[in-house]
């Protein structure tokens, strides 16, 4: 059940998110990662909604020098939290 929730959260966030040119892009199964390799994880908490959660994860990934990220888990009710694997 948790896997389906995380997948649904990620799919919904990707479908509704908008990114500027400087932001880190979320990677999906269809993305060609080329030379990208996993380089660690980032986590955030106290996001107000799914878009805010994804934006916060993207900002943390950008601060770490990542080229992309994949959301591993997301949850919460009033305050959302989540983790993502970053790729460099």
HELIX and SHEET records of a PDB file:
HELIX    1   1 UNK A    2  UNK A   16  1                                  15    
HELIX    2   2 UNK A   50  UNK A   63  1                                  14    
SHEET    1   A 4 UNK A  25  UNK A  26  0                                        
SHEET    2   A 4 UNK A  68  UNK A  75  1                                        
SHEET    3   A 4 UNK A  80  UNK A  87 -1                                        
SHEET    4   A 4 UNK A  38  UNK A  47 -1                                        
END                                                                             
